[in-house]
Amino acid sequence: MIAYDALLASKSWSELVNRACLHGGDSDSTGVIACALWGAMHGFEGVFKTNFANVEYKKRAENVGEKLLKLHEQLYCLALPSNPLPRSD
């Protein structure tokens, strides 16, 4: 619940980290959950490059992510923001 509350209340990456990671309790878990949700919603927007530039196995993770996205597109035929569905208005 802390991770979700932090996500809803935060207007920036820094604020999210302060709310989700810097509290008493199981802050590493709430931080990971909140940061993953931020990434799903905002990508790397506002995230300091030092937080992800030297991630171990970064290229491997990127390759897996790209393959999962392609598989998702094939299975569900969804358009991406770069190729939006026609508007009905």
Sequence and secondary structure as in RCSB ss.txt:
>XXXX:A:sequence
MIAYDALLASKSWSELVNRACLHGGDSDSTGVIACALWGAMHGFEGVFKTNFANVEYKKRAENVGEKLLKLHEQL
YCLALPSNPLPRSD
>XXXX:A:secstr
 HHHHHHHH SSHHHHHHHHHSSSSSHHHHHHHHHHHHHHHHTTTT  GGGTTT TTHHHHHHHHHHHHHHHHHH
H    TTS      
